[in-house]
């Protein structure tokens, strides 16, 4: 024990402790993106001499990270080839007539799929399907969207492929000397978690899920009824004559967006910044009523005498090929933290932002200056081709079904066959998992299920940077002896406790920590400590590794605890406590069930 106390006083141990505490503060505070925090910590561990460059950066070449890269590509090929079209059709079926039946369908069908396909693209693909179903059935999206997120989280704990956290846990476990996890190593526990969690979700759905209404906060309807889309004309003596839109007062002084310009029989669409205005030009503006009134009083514009035949608030104007759709800013989007003006959003995506919804708040004024956040829902207007291009973009999720606009896919069964073969070969241990995933990725590209350019776009660089940099956390904890010190402190507390209660404490602490910090960071920090705790208590280290793995995956208390929770937060019009109220019974159930299943699995 004195040796362990002395190890904490070593300079490298003190530096590591300070850096890890600082990283936790940054993770919780959210001042930096998680991957940036991870890179910063890894860089400082190298700069201070705690770790060598090879030790700190070993995670970037780890099998877990390479497997995850291939998994992103496999899932992208599966979706692009239409491999999950049957799932979409099933979820959107009119045969499902009530929220409870929909939740039952989601928990029994969608959750098992997320055991093999990352849950983020599943939620992104099914969000517009469920919203369309809610519109047809006149049911509030808040009654079904949160269960979709929770179901994919539960399903992600069935196999190693279900979550990036599972892959990271396997990597940290192997590096700590406890062995890597196989594809189906914890499936017995995961099946029990899925079934018990699904039962709780279905039984409590009517009581604990709120009804936030269907159309009260609909952006398209609200925008149209509030008069923020207005057609105006440039009169004689207007100061706009001869000026470009970008240089005019419309955008220098007022919060005005020009959506269309009509000159005689000609019609111009964005980008319009460099277009010079002339007498008699008709403009379709997005602006506030106060700005419109001031522009009229100054004789800068006048209201157009007669409206155009096309309804500017229409969601699908076939005559001019324009679409108005809602898009979601998902977790990990690089657009978060910037404002629309700095991003040059209209020029980048050839689409104009008409309004923004953040939770239950709708923002329409000074949109160019609003800092975007993860979970924001934007109302966009743009050509069909531009909107269609957003579907292949990782930065935004289109919350409307546009599949009918896409070409018919012909490689559906080929993509499904490749994916099944990857799982079978890895499950039979004929080829290591990382090898089967890489071969499957090549097969997806070689057969045309995925184009090379789409392969690059499918890879979530933020996730790869985060997981790669977090390897330095575990290595530093082990090398400096901090993991042993923390484990010895816990051993003195839990020494006489039954194995079930010790696992319960580890699981509950992990679950609460992952609600305020990245779940990947939680795994990297706690597995070295939990493993040494198990050794000190004379219990199997993998049992405690599983407790950390499942605890980091069970995020049901806040919208920021897991990325899929954040994805449904805006479209479902949820409030923060809505997530907590529905998630508390599920969290309590998992706290009791998971340690019990682990004990049964290891015969403790």
C-alpha positions in Angstrom: 0.0 0.0 0.0 2.8 2.5 0.8 4.3 1.8 -2.7 1.0 2.7 -4.3 0.7 5.9 -2.3 4.2 6.8 -3.4 3.4 6.2 -7.0 0.7 8.9 -6.9 3.4 11.4 -5.9 5.6 10.7 -8.9 5.7 13.7 -11.3 4.3 11.7 -14.2 1.4 10.5 -12.1 0.6 14.0 -10.9 0.8 15.3 -14.5 -1.5 12.5 -15.7 -4.0 13.1 -12.9 -4.1 16.8 -13.7 -4.5 16.2 -17.4 -7.3 13.7 -16.9 -9.2 15.9 -14.5 -8.9 18.7 -17.0 -10.1 16.5 -19.8 -13.1 15.4 -17.7 -14.0 19.1 -17.1 -13.8 19.8 -20.8 -15.9 16.7 -21.6 -18.6 17.7 -19.1 -18.5 21.4 -19.9 -18.6 20.9 -23.7 -16.4 23.9 -24.5 -14.4 21.8 -26.9 -15.6 19.0 -29.2 -14.9 15.6 -27.6 -12.5 14.6 -30.3 -10.6 17.8 -29.8 -10.4 17.2 -26.1 -9.0 13.7 -26.7 -6.4 15.0 -29.1 -5.4 17.8 -26.7 -4.9 15.3 -23.9 -2.9 12.9 -26.0 -0.7 15.8 -27.2 -0.1 17.0 -23.7 0.8 13.5 -22.5 3.4 13.4 -25.2 4.7 16.9 -24.6 5.1 16.3 -20.9 7.0 13.0 -21.4 4.4 10.9 -19.7 3.9 8.8 -22.9 6.0 8.3 -25.9 4.4 9.2 -29.3 4.0 5.5 -30.1 2.2 4.8 -26.8 -0.1 7.9 -27.0 -1.0 7.3 -30.7 -1.3 3.5 -30.6 -5.1 3.7 -30.7 -5.1 5.1 -34.2 -3.7 1.8 -35.6 -5.7 -0.4 -33.3 -8.0 -3.2 -34.7 -11.0 -1.5 -33.0 -10.5 1.8 -34.9 -9.9 0.0 -38.2 -12.9 -2.2 -37.7 -15.0 0.8 -37.0 -13.9 2.5 -40.2 -14.9 -0.6 -42.1 -18.2 -0.8 -40.3 -19.1 2.7 -41.3 -18.5 1.7 -44.9 -20.5 -1.5 -44.7 -23.5 0.2 -43.2 -23.3 3.0 -45.8 -23.2 0.4 -48.6 -26.1 -1.5 -47.0 -28.3 1.7 -46.8 -27.3 2.9 -50.3 -28.1 -0.4 -51.9 -31.5 -0.5 -50.3 -30.7 -3.4 -47.9 -32.9 -1.9 -45.2 -35.8 -0.9 -47.4 -37.9 -3.7 -46.0 -37.3 -2.4 -42.5 -38.4 1.1 -43.6 -41.5 -0.3 -45.2 -42.4 -2.3 -42.1 -41.9 0.6 -39.7 -44.0 2.9 -42.0 -46.8 0.4 -42.5 -50.4 1.6 -42.0 -51.1 -1.8 -40.3 -49.5 -0.3 -37.2 -52.2 1.9 -35.7 -51.2 3.0 -32.2 -48.0 4.3 -30.5 -47.8 1.2 -28.3 -47.8 -1.1 -31.3 -45.2 1.0 -33.0 -43.0 0.9 -29.9 -43.5 -2.9 -29.8 -42.5 -3.1 -33.4 -39.4 -0.9 -32.9 -38.2 -2.8 -29.9 -38.7 -6.3 -31.5 -37.5 -5.6 -35.0 -35.3 -2.4 -35.1 -33.3 -3.2 -31.9 -31.9 -6.5 -33.2 -30.8 -4.9 -36.4 -28.8 -2.3 -34.4 -26.8 -5.3 -33.0 -25.0 -5.4 -36.3 -25.5 -1.9 -37.9 -24.4 1.3 -36.1 -27.5 2.8 -34.4 -26.8 6.4 -35.6 -27.5 5.7 -39.4 -30.5 3.5 -38.4 -32.1 6.3 -36.4 -31.3 8.8 -39.3 -33.0 6.5 -41.8 -36.1 5.8 -39.7 -36.7 9.3 -38.4 -38.4 10.5 -41.6 -40.4 7.2 -41.8 -41.7 7.6 -38.3 -42.5 11.2 -38.7 -44.5 10.4 -41.9 -46.3 7.7 -40.1 -47.2 10.1 -37.3 -48.5 12.7 -39.8 -50.8 10.1 -41.4 -52.1 8.7 -38.1 -52.4 12.1 -36.5 -50.1 11.0 -33.6 -47.5 13.2 -31.9 -44.0 12.2 -32.8 -43.1 12.6 -29.1 -45.0 9.3 -28.5 -42.7 7.2 -30.6 -39.3 8.8 -31.4 -37.7 8.4 -27.9 -38.4 4.7 -27.9 -36.7 4.4 -31.3 -33.5 5.9 -29.8 -33.7 3.7 -26.7 -34.4 0.6 -28.7 -31.3 1.0 -30.8 -29.2 1.6 -27.7 -30.5 -1.6 -26.2 -29.9 -3.5 -29.4 -26.4 -2.2 -29.6 -25.4 -4.2 -26.6 -26.1 -7.6 -28.2 -22.9 -8.0 -30.2 -19.5 -6.4 -30.5 -20.5 -4.6 -33.7 -23.5 -2.8 -32.1 -21.6 0.2 -30.9 -18.2 1.9 -31.2 -18.1 1.8 -27.4 -18.1 -2.0 -27.6 -15.1 -2.0 -29.9 -13.2 0.4 -27.7 -14.0 -1.7 -24.6 -12.5 -4.7 -26.4 -9.4 -2.8 -27.4 -8.8 -1.4 -23.8 -9.5 -4.8 -22.3 -6.9 -6.5 -24.5 -4.3 -3.7 -23.9 -4.9 -4.1 -20.1 -4.2 -7.9 -20.4 -7.7 -9.2 -19.9 -8.2 -10.3 -23.5 -10.2 -9.0 -26.5 -13.9 -9.5 -26.8 -15.4 -11.8 -29.4 -18.3 -10.9 -31.7 -20.8 -12.8 -29.5 -18.8 -12.8 -26.2 -21.6 -10.9 -24.3 -24.6 -11.8 -26.4 -26.2 -13.8 -23.6 -26.1 -10.8 -21.4 -27.2 -8.4 -24.2 -30.2 -10.5 -25.1 -31.4 -10.3 -21.5 -30.8 -6.5 -21.4 -32.7 -6.1 -24.7 -35.8 -8.2 -23.6 -36.1 -6.7 -20.1 -35.6 -3.2 -21.4 -38.1 -3.6 -24.2 -40.7 -4.8 -21.8 -40.3 -1.8 -19.6 -40.4 0.6 -22.5 -43.6 -0.9 -23.9 -45.4 -1.1 -20.5 -44.6 2.5 -19.5 -45.0 4.2 -22.8 -48.6 5.4 -22.3 -47.9 6.8 -18.9 -44.4 8.4 -19.2 -44.2 9.6 -22.8 -45.5 13.1 -23.4 -47.8 14.3 -26.1 -46.3 17.5 -27.5 -48.8 17.8 -30.3 -48.5 17.3 -34.1 -48.7 20.7 -35.8 -48.4 23.3 -33.1 -44.6 23.7 -33.8 -44.5 22.6 -37.4 -42.0 24.9 -39.0 -43.5 25.0 -42.5 -47.0 25.8 -41.3 -45.8 28.3 -38.7 -43.6 30.1 -41.2 -46.4 30.3 -43.8 -49.1 31.5 -41.3 -46.8 34.1 -39.7 -46.2 36.0 -43.0 -42.5 35.8 -43.0 -42.4 34.8 -46.7 -43.3 37.9 -48.7 -43.1 38.9 -52.3 -42.0 42.5 -52.9 -41.1 44.8 -55.9 -38.3 47.3 -56.3 -40.0 50.7 -57.0 -38.5 53.8 -58.7 -36.0 55.8 -56.6 -35.2 52.7 -54.5 -31.7 52.7 -53.3 -31.4 49.0 -54.2 -31.4 49.8 -57.9 -27.9 49.2 -59.3 -26.7 47.4 -56.2 -25.8 43.8 -55.7 -27.9 41.9 -53.1 -24.7 41.2 -51.0 -23.7 44.9 -50.9 -27.3 46.3 -50.3 -28.9 47.2 -47.0 -31.1 44.1 -47.3 -28.4 42.0 -45.8 -26.0 44.6 -44.3 -28.6 46.2 -42.1 -31.6 43.9 -42.0 -32.1 40.2 -41.4 -33.5 39.5 -44.9 -32.9 36.5 -47.1 -33.7 36.8 -50.9 -35.1 33.4 -51.9 -36.0 34.2 -55.6 -35.6 37.0 -58.1 -38.1 37.5 -61.0 -37.2 39.9 -63.8 -39.8 39.9 -66.5 -40.2 36.3 -67.6 -36.8 35.3 -66.1 -36.5 33.6 -62.7 -33.3 33.4 -60.7 -32.6 31.2 -57.7 -29.8 31.3 -55.1 -27.0 32.0 -55.0 -28.0 35.5 -55.7 -25.4 37.5 -53.7 -23.7 39.0 -56.7 -26.9 39.6 -58.7 -27.4 43.4 -59.5 -30.9 44.6 -58.8 -33.0 46.7 -61.3 -36.2 48.7 -61.3 -39.3 46.4 -61.3 -37.5 43.3 -60.0 -39.7 41.1 -57.9 -38.1 39.4 -54.9 -39.4 36.6 -52.6 -38.1 37.6 -49.2 -37.8 35.9 -45.8 -37.9 38.6 -43.2 -39.6 39.7 -40.0 -42.7 41.9 -40.1 -40.8 44.7 -38.4 -38.1 44.7 -41.0 -40.6 44.5 -43.8 -42.5 47.5 -42.4 -39.3 49.6 -42.1 -38.2 48.8 -45.7 -41.6 49.9 -46.9 -41.5 53.1 -44.9 -38.1 54.0 -46.4 -39.5 53.3 -49.9 -36.8 50.6 -50.4 -39.4 48.1 -51.5 -43.2 47.9 -52.1 -45.4 44.9 -51.7 -45.9 43.1 -55.1 -49.4 44.0 -56.5 -50.3 40.4 -57.4 -48.9 37.1 -56.0 -47.3 34.5 -58.2 -49.4 31.4 -58.9 -47.0 29.1 -57.0 -47.4 29.1 -53.2 -44.0 29.9 -51.7 -45.0 28.0 -48.5 -45.6 24.8 -50.5 -43.5 21.9 -49.4 -43.2 20.6 -53.0 -43.4 23.1 -55.8 -43.1 20.8 -58.9 -43.3 23.7 -61.3 -40.1 25.3 -60.2 -38.4 22.1 -58.7 -38.1 23.7 -55.2 -38.5 21.7 -52.0 -39.0 22.8 -48.5 -37.8 20.3 -45.9 -36.6 20.0 -42.3 -33.1 18.8 -41.6 -31.5 17.9 -38.3 -28.0 18.8 -37.1 -26.8 15.4 -35.7 -24.3 14.7 -33.0 -20.8 15.1 -34.3 -21.7 17.5 -37.1 -18.9 19.9 -37.9 -21.4 22.6 -38.5 -22.2 22.9 -34.7 -20.5 25.9 -33.1 -20.6 28.1 -36.2 -23.2 30.5 -37.5 -24.9 30.3 -40.9 -23.2 33.5 -42.1 -19.7 32.3 -41.3 -20.4 28.9 -42.9 -21.7 30.5 -46.1 -24.5 27.9 -45.8 -26.5 29.0 -48.8 -23.5 28.9 -51.1 -22.2 25.6 -49.7 -25.5 23.6 -49.9 -27.5 25.7 -52.5 -30.3 25.9 -50.0 -31.7 28.7 -47.8 -32.5 28.4 -44.1 -36.0 29.8 -43.4 -36.3 29.0 -39.8 -34.6 27.1 -36.9 -36.2 25.1 -34.1 -34.2 24.4 -30.9 -36.3 22.2 -28.6 -39.6 24.0 -28.4 -38.2 27.4 -29.4 -38.6 28.6 -33.0 -36.1 31.1 -34.3 -36.8 33.1 -37.5 -35.0 36.4 -36.9 -31.3 37.1 -37.2 -30.7 33.5 -38.4 -27.4 34.4 -39.9 -26.0 35.2 -36.4 -27.4 32.2 -34.5 -24.7 29.7 -33.4 -25.8 26.2 -34.5 -26.0 23.4 -32.0 -26.3 19.7 -32.2 -30.0 18.7 -32.2 -31.1 21.9 -34.0 -33.8 21.4 -36.7 -33.5 23.7 -39.7 -36.2 24.5 -42.3 -34.6 24.6 -45.7 -35.8 25.6 -49.2 -33.8 24.6 -52.2 -33.9 22.7 -55.5 -34.7 19.0 -55.4 -31.1 18.1 -56.5 -29.6 20.1 -53.6 -32.0 18.5 -51.1 -31.3 15.1 -52.5 -27.5 15.7 -52.1 -28.0 16.3 -48.4 -29.1 12.7 -48.0 -25.5 11.6 -48.6 -24.1 14.3 -46.2 -23.0 13.3 -42.7 -23.4 16.9 -41.4 -27.2 17.0 -41.8 -30.1 14.5 -41.6 -33.1 15.1 -43.9 -36.3 14.6 -41.9 -38.5 13.8 -44.8 -38.7 10.8 -47.1 -37.2 11.5 -50.5 -36.7 7.9 -51.5 -39.1 8.3 -54.4 -36.8 10.9 -55.9 -33.9 8.4 -55.9 -33.0 6.0 -58.6 -34.2 2.4 -58.1 -31.5 0.2 -56.5 -30.5 -3.1 -58.0 -27.8 -4.4 -55.6 -30.0 -4.9 -52.5 -29.5 -8.6 -52.0 -25.8 -8.4 -52.9 -25.2 -5.8 -50.1 -27.2 -8.0 -47.7 -25.2 -11.1 -48.7 -21.9 -9.3 -48.1 -23.0 -8.1 -44.7 -24.3 -11.5 -43.6 -21.1 -13.1 -44.8 -19.0 -10.7 -42.7 -20.9 -11.6 -39.6 -20.8 -15.4 -40.3 -17.1 -15.5 -41.0 -16.3 -13.5 -37.9 -18.8 -15.4 -35.7 -17.2 -18.7 -36.7 -13.7 -17.3 -36.0 -12.6 -18.4 -39.5 -11.2 -14.9 -40.0 -10.6 -12.2 -37.4 -13.3 -9.6 -37.2 -11.1 -6.7 -38.5 -10.2 -8.9 -41.5 -13.8 -9.7 -42.4 -14.9 -6.1 -42.1 -12.1 -4.9 -44.4 -12.9 -7.6 -47.0 -16.6 -6.7 -46.8 -15.7 -3.0 -47.3 -13.7 -3.9 -50.5 -16.5 -6.1 -51.7 -19.1 -3.3 -51.2 -17.0 -1.0 -53.4 -16.0 -3.7 -56.0 -19.6 -4.7 -56.6 -20.9 -1.2 -56.9 -22.9 -1.1 -53.7 -20.8 1.8 -52.6 -18.8 4.3 -54.6 -15.2 5.3 -53.5 -16.3 8.8 -52.9 -19.2 7.6 -50.7 -16.8 5.4 -48.8 -14.8 8.4 -47.7 -17.9 10.4 -46.8 -19.3 7.5 -44.8 -16.4 7.5 -42.3 -17.2 9.6 -39.2 -13.8 11.3 -38.7 -14.9 12.8 -35.4 -15.6 9.3 -34.0 -12.3 7.9 -35.3 -10.3 10.8 -33.8 -12.0 10.4 -30.5 -11.5 6.7 -30.2 -7.9 6.9 -31.4 -6.9 9.6 -29.0 -8.6 8.0 -26.0 -6.2 5.1 -26.1 -3.7 7.5 -24.4 -6.0 7.7 -21.4 -5.9 4.0 -20.6 -2.2 3.7 -21.3 -1.3 6.6 -19.0 -3.5 5.3 -16.2 -1.8 1.9 -16.4 1.8 3.2 -16.9 1.7 5.7 -14.0 0.0 3.4 -11.6 -3.1 5.6 -11.1 -5.4 2.7 -12.1 -3.9 0.5 -9.4 -4.3 3.3 -6.8 -7.9 3.9 -7.7 -8.6 0.1 -7.7 -7.0 -0.3 -4.2 -9.1 2.5 -2.8 -12.2 0.8 -4.1 -11.1 -2.6 -2.9 -10.9 -1.3 0.7 -14.5 -0.2 0.4 -16.0 -3.2 -1.5 -13.8 -6.0 0.0 -16.5 -7.7 2.0 -19.3 -7.0 -0.5 -21.0 -9.8 -2.6 -19.9 -9.9 -6.2 -23.4 -8.7 -7.3 -23.3 -5.5 -5.2 -19.7 -4.7 -6.4 -20.8 -5.1 -10.0 -23.9 -3.0 -9.3 -21.8 -0.1 -7.9 -19.4 -0.2 -10.9 -22.4 -0.3 -13.4 -24.3 2.5 -11.7 -21.2 4.8 -11.4 -20.4 4.2 -15.1 -24.0 4.9 -16.1 -24.1 8.2 -14.2 -20.7 9.3 -15.5 -21.6 8.6 -19.1 -24.6 10.9 -18.8 -22.3 13.9 -18.4 -19.2 12.7 -20.3 -18.5 10.9 -23.5 -19.3 7.2 -23.2 -16.1 6.4 -25.1 -14.0 8.4 -22.6 -15.8 6.7 -19.7 -14.8 3.3 -21.1 -11.2 4.4 -21.6 -11.0 5.7 -18.0 -12.8 3.1 -16.1 -11.9 -0.3 -17.6 -8.3 -0.2 -16.4 -9.6 0.6 -12.9 -12.4 -1.9 -13.0 -10.1 -4.7 -14.2 -7.6 -4.1 -11.3 -10.5 -3.9 -8.9 -11.7 -7.3 -10.0 -8.2 -8.8 -9.6 -8.0 -7.3 -6.0 -11.5 -8.8 -5.2 -10.5 -12.2 -6.6 -13.2 -12.0 -9.3 -13.0 -12.4 -13.1 -11.7 -9.1 -14.7 -14.0 -9.5 -17.7 -17.0 -9.4 -15.4 -16.2 -5.9 -14.5 -15.2 -5.0 -18.0 -18.7 -6.0 -19.0 -20.2 -3.9 -16.2 -18.4 -0.8 -17.6 -19.3 -1.7 -21.2 -23.0 -2.0 -20.5 -23.0 1.0 -18.1 -21.4 3.2 -20.8 -24.0 2.0 -23.3 -27.1 2.6 -21.1 -27.7 6.3 -21.5 -31.4 7.0 -20.8 -31.4 10.0 -18.6 -30.5 13.0 -20.8 -30.6 14.1 -24.4 -26.8 14.7 -24.4 -25.9 11.3 -22.9 -26.1 9.5 -26.3 -26.1 10.8 -29.8 -29.3 9.1 -30.9 -31.1 10.7 -27.9 -30.0 14.1 -29.3 -31.1 13.2 -32.8 -34.8 12.6 -31.7 -34.8 15.5 -29.2 -35.6 18.2 -31.7 -38.0 16.3 -34.0 -39.9 15.0 -31.0 -40.3 18.5 -29.5 -39.1 17.0 -26.2 -38.1 18.8 -23.1 -35.0 17.8 -21.0 -37.1 16.2 -18.3 -39.1 14.1 -20.8 -36.0 12.0 -21.4 -35.3 11.7 -17.7 -38.9 10.7 -16.8 -39.0 7.9 -19.4 -35.4 6.9 -18.8 -35.4 6.6 -15.0 -37.4 3.3 -14.8 -35.3 1.9 -17.6 -32.0 2.9 -15.8 -33.2 1.4 -12.5 -34.2 -1.8 -14.3 -30.8 -2.1 -16.0 -29.0 -1.4 -12.7 -30.7 -4.4 -11.2 -30.7 -6.7 -14.2 -27.2 -6.2 -15.7 -25.2 -7.2 -12.6 -27.5 -10.2 -12.2 -26.9 -11.3 -15.8 -23.2 -10.8 -15.4 -23.1 -13.0 -12.3 -25.1 -15.7 -14.1 -22.8 -15.5 -17.1 -19.6 -16.0 -14.9 -21.3 -18.3 -12.3 -20.5 -15.8 -9.5 
